[in-house]
Amino acid sequence: MKTKILFDVILNMAATAIPMFALQFIILPQVALKISADLYGQLLTIMAFIYMSTSSFGSVLNNSKLIHYKRYEELKIQGDFNIILVIFQVLNAVIMVLGLLYYGKSLNVLTHMSLVLISSVLLFNTYASVEFRIDLNFKNILMSSIMLFFGYLIGYIMFLFTGYWSLIYLCGFGFNIFYIIKKTNILHEKFSKTPLFRITLKEIVLLLGSGILVSLAAYADKLIIFPLLGGTAVSIYYAATILGKTIALAIGPITSVLLSYLAHMKKF
């Protein structure tokens, strides 16, 4: 068991590192060379806003499904989570529209629409990957991240021809969602309420409060700097802090694997 857990931690760390390294250290620096420092800072700020919202909703729903799946399995019932996912998607879309009106004033309508779509796909991906964690299938999580990596590369090539940086993320998350839908049954779950709906929703809302605080701690810096000092300042700040923040993310894959295993135990 210990060997299996260690192997899954390594797989999960690789799944996190591959697309993150490609994006942060290869693709985005190349994008920075082709656009102004101010526009690059705006890119970083908007994506921080998207990650803040989607990680709050998606991660909480993912962990809640992981923690409660045994309860639903024992009662032989299915439902609730897809309903909550739709509620979260609507809330996320509203937050995105309001946020883009503030942080993306200079962007055109097409870019605004693509960014709202990006946030919706990312939220779905963050939640839907829970099936891999329930099955303790970290190989599929790694393959999903490799698809994300190839999507980023194709999106970058499209950016070179069109100038739309949002295509990098749209292609990346698009490849990712394609793999997740193909390998999971998440869309085939019943869209219905169960007797556990009220209890589950209450617990998710409580977890969402802590999730928002965690996301704010991770992404609020760019969201504050941009309106105060502008995009150029965000670009400089990002370059100065990227290494430390990247190293700090290494703890995430470890806790993710441990929580996945703990969720399978009747006794901790």
C-alpha positions as CSV (number, residue, x, y, z in Angstrom):
1,M,0.0,0.0,0.0
2,K,2.8,2.4,0.9
3,T,4.6,1.7,-2.4
4,K,1.3,2.3,-4.3
5,I,0.7,5.6,-2.5
6,L,4.2,6.8,-3.2
7,F,3.9,5.8,-6.9
8,D,0.6,7.7,-7.2
9,V,2.2,10.7,-5.5
10,I,4.9,10.7,-8.2
11,L,2.3,10.3,-11.0
12,N,0.2,13.2,-9.5
13,M,3.3,15.4,-9.2
14,A,4.2,14.7,-12.8
15,A,0.6,15.5,-13.8
16,T,0.8,18.8,-12.1
17,A,4.4,19.7,-13.2
18,I,4.2,18.9,-17.0
19,P,1.5,21.4,-18.1
20,M,2.5,23.9,-15.5
21,F,6.2,23.9,-16.5
22,A,5.2,24.1,-20.2
23,L,2.9,27.0,-19.6
24,Q,4.8,29.0,-17.0
25,F,8.4,28.6,-18.2
26,I,8.1,28.0,-22.0
27,I,4.8,29.3,-23.5
28,L,4.0,32.4,-21.4
29,P,7.6,33.8,-21.7
30,Q,7.3,33.5,-25.4
31,V,3.9,35.3,-25.3
32,A,5.5,38.0,-23.2
33,L,8.0,38.7,-26.0
34,K,5.2,39.2,-28.5
35,I,2.9,41.5,-26.6
36,S,3.3,44.6,-24.5
37,A,4.2,44.4,-20.8
38,D,0.9,46.0,-19.9
39,L,-1.2,43.6,-22.0
40,Y,0.8,40.7,-20.6
41,G,0.1,41.9,-17.0
42,Q,-3.6,42.1,-17.9
43,L,-3.4,38.5,-19.2
44,L,-1.9,37.3,-15.9
45,T,-4.5,39.2,-13.9
46,I,-7.5,37.9,-15.8
47,M,-6.2,34.3,-15.6
48,A,-5.6,34.8,-11.9
49,F,-9.3,35.9,-11.6
50,I,-10.5,32.9,-13.6
51,Y,-8.4,30.5,-11.5
52,M,-9.6,32.1,-8.3
53,S,-13.2,31.6,-9.2
54,T,-13.0,28.2,-10.8
55,S,-10.7,26.7,-8.2
56,S,-13.0,27.9,-5.4
57,F,-16.1,26.2,-7.0
58,G,-14.5,23.3,-8.8
59,S,-12.0,22.1,-6.1
60,V,-14.7,22.2,-3.4
61,L,-17.1,20.2,-5.5
62,N,-14.4,17.8,-6.4
63,N,-13.3,17.1,-2.8
64,S,-16.9,17.0,-1.6
65,K,-17.8,14.3,-4.1
66,L,-14.7,12.4,-3.2
67,I,-15.5,12.6,0.6
68,H,-19.2,11.7,0.2
69,Y,-19.2,9.1,-2.6
70,K,-19.2,6.2,-0.2
71,R,-22.3,7.5,1.6
72,Y,-24.1,7.7,-1.7
73,E,-22.8,4.3,-2.7
74,E,-23.9,2.6,0.5
75,L,-27.4,4.0,0.1
76,K,-27.4,3.1,-3.7
77,I,-28.5,6.5,-4.8
78,Q,-27.1,8.9,-7.4
79,G,-27.6,12.6,-8.0
80,D,-27.2,16.0,-6.4
81,F,-23.7,16.9,-7.6
82,N,-24.6,17.6,-11.2
83,I,-27.3,20.0,-9.9
84,I,-24.8,21.7,-7.7
85,L,-22.4,21.9,-10.7
86,V,-25.0,23.7,-12.8
87,I,-25.6,26.2,-9.9
88,F,-21.9,26.8,-9.6
89,Q,-21.5,27.2,-13.3
90,V,-24.2,29.9,-13.3
91,L,-22.6,31.7,-10.3
92,N,-19.1,31.4,-11.9
93,A,-20.4,32.9,-15.2
94,V,-21.9,35.9,-13.4
95,I,-18.7,36.5,-11.5
96,M,-16.7,36.2,-14.7
97,V,-18.8,38.7,-16.6
98,L,-18.5,41.2,-13.7
99,G,-14.8,40.6,-13.3
100,L,-14.1,41.0,-17.0
101,L,-16.0,44.3,-17.1
102,Y,-13.5,45.5,-14.5
103,Y,-10.2,43.8,-15.5
104,G,-10.9,43.4,-19.2
105,K,-12.2,46.8,-20.3
106,S,-9.8,47.0,-23.3
107,L,-10.7,43.5,-24.6
108,N,-13.3,42.9,-27.4
109,V,-16.5,41.0,-27.0
110,L,-15.2,37.9,-28.7
111,T,-12.3,37.7,-26.1
112,H,-14.8,38.2,-23.3
113,M,-16.9,35.4,-24.5
114,S,-14.0,33.0,-24.9
115,L,-12.8,33.8,-21.4
116,V,-16.2,33.0,-19.9
117,L,-16.2,29.8,-21.9
118,I,-12.6,29.0,-20.6
119,S,-13.7,29.5,-17.0
120,S,-16.7,27.2,-17.5
121,V,-14.7,24.4,-19.1
122,L,-12.0,24.7,-16.4
123,L,-14.6,24.5,-13.6
124,F,-16.1,21.4,-15.2
125,N,-12.6,19.8,-15.7
126,T,-11.7,20.5,-12.1
127,Y,-14.8,18.8,-10.8
128,A,-15.1,16.0,-13.3
129,S,-11.6,14.6,-12.7
130,V,-12.9,13.5,-9.3
131,E,-13.8,10.2,-10.9
132,F,-10.2,9.4,-11.5
133,R,-9.5,10.1,-7.8
134,I,-12.4,7.9,-6.7
135,D,-11.0,5.0,-8.8
136,L,-7.5,5.9,-7.6
137,N,-6.6,6.0,-11.2
138,F,-3.7,8.5,-11.2
139,K,-2.5,7.3,-14.6
140,N,-5.6,8.8,-16.2
141,I,-4.9,12.0,-14.3
142,L,-1.4,12.1,-15.8
143,M,-2.8,11.4,-19.3
144,S,-5.3,14.1,-18.8
145,S,-2.5,16.5,-18.0
146,I,-0.5,15.4,-21.0
147,M,-3.6,16.2,-23.2
148,L,-3.7,19.6,-21.5
149,F,0.0,20.1,-22.4
150,F,-0.6,19.3,-26.1
151,G,-3.6,21.6,-26.0
152,Y,-1.5,24.5,-24.7
153,L,1.1,23.9,-27.5
154,I,-1.6,23.9,-30.3
155,G,-3.2,27.0,-28.7
156,Y,0.2,28.8,-28.7
157,I,0.6,28.0,-32.4
158,M,-2.9,29.5,-33.0
159,F,-1.9,32.5,-31.0
160,L,1.0,33.1,-33.3
161,F,-1.3,33.3,-36.3
162,T,-4.2,35.2,-34.7
163,G,-2.8,37.2,-31.8
164,Y,-5.5,35.9,-29.4
165,W,-3.8,34.7,-26.3
166,S,-7.1,33.2,-24.9
167,L,-6.7,30.5,-27.6
168,I,-3.8,29.0,-25.6
169,Y,-6.1,28.3,-22.6
170,L,-9.2,27.4,-24.7
171,C,-7.3,24.7,-26.6
172,G,-5.6,23.4,-23.5
173,F,-8.7,23.1,-21.4
174,G,-10.6,21.9,-24.6
175,F,-8.2,18.9,-25.0
176,N,-8.5,18.3,-21.3
177,I,-12.3,18.2,-21.2
178,F,-12.3,15.9,-24.3
179,Y,-10.2,13.3,-22.5
180,I,-12.1,13.6,-19.2
181,I,-15.5,13.1,-20.9
182,K,-14.1,10.1,-22.9
183,K,-12.7,8.4,-19.8
184,T,-15.4,9.1,-17.2
185,N,-19.2,8.6,-16.8
186,I,-19.6,12.0,-15.1
187,L,-22.1,13.2,-17.7
188,H,-24.2,10.0,-17.4
189,E,-24.9,10.6,-13.7
190,K,-28.6,11.2,-12.8
191,F,-29.6,14.9,-12.8
192,S,-31.8,14.6,-9.7
193,K,-32.1,15.4,-6.1
194,T,-31.6,12.7,-3.4
195,P,-32.5,12.7,0.3
196,L,-28.9,13.8,1.0
197,F,-29.2,16.9,-1.2
198,R,-29.8,19.4,1.6
199,I,-27.0,18.0,3.9
200,T,-24.5,17.8,1.0
201,L,-25.3,21.3,-0.2
202,K,-24.9,22.7,3.3
203,E,-21.5,21.1,3.7
204,I,-20.4,22.2,0.3
205,V,-21.3,25.8,1.0
206,L,-19.3,25.7,4.3
207,L,-16.3,24.2,2.4
208,L,-16.8,26.9,-0.3
209,G,-16.1,29.6,2.3
210,S,-12.7,28.1,3.1
211,G,-12.1,27.5,-0.5
212,I,-12.6,31.1,-1.4
213,L,-10.2,32.2,1.3
214,V,-7.5,29.8,0.0
215,S,-8.0,31.1,-3.5
216,L,-7.8,34.7,-2.4
217,A,-4.5,34.0,-0.7
218,A,-3.2,32.4,-3.9
219,Y,-4.4,34.9,-6.5
220,A,-5.4,38.2,-4.8
221,D,-1.9,39.8,-5.2
222,K,-2.3,40.3,-9.0
223,L,-5.9,41.3,-8.7
224,I,-4.9,44.1,-6.3
225,I,-1.7,45.2,-8.1
226,F,-3.3,45.6,-11.6
227,P,-5.8,48.3,-10.8
228,L,-3.4,50.2,-8.5
229,L,-0.1,50.0,-10.6
230,G,-1.1,48.7,-14.0
231,G,-0.2,45.6,-16.1
232,T,3.5,46.3,-16.3
233,A,3.8,46.1,-12.6
234,V,2.0,42.8,-12.6
235,S,4.4,41.5,-15.2
236,I,7.4,42.4,-13.1
237,Y,5.9,41.0,-9.9
238,Y,5.0,37.8,-11.6
239,A,8.5,37.3,-13.0
240,A,10.0,38.0,-9.5
241,T,7.8,35.5,-7.7
242,I,7.1,32.7,-10.2
243,L,9.8,30.3,-9.0
244,G,8.8,30.5,-5.3
245,K,5.1,30.0,-6.1
246,T,5.8,27.1,-8.5
247,I,7.8,25.3,-5.8
248,A,5.0,25.9,-3.3
249,L,2.5,24.1,-5.6
250,A,4.4,20.9,-5.1
251,I,2.5,20.1,-1.8
252,G,-0.9,20.1,-3.7
253,P,-0.4,16.7,-5.5
254,I,0.7,15.1,-2.3
255,T,-2.3,16.1,-0.3
256,S,-4.6,15.3,-3.2
257,V,-3.4,11.6,-3.3
258,L,-3.6,11.3,0.5
259,L,-7.2,12.6,0.6
260,S,-8.1,10.2,-2.2
261,Y,-6.8,7.3,-0.2
262,L,-8.4,8.5,3.1
263,A,-11.8,8.8,1.4
264,H,-11.6,5.0,0.8
265,M,-11.0,4.1,4.4
266,K,-13.8,3.3,6.8
267,K,-11.4,4.1,9.7
268,F,-8.7,6.8,9.6
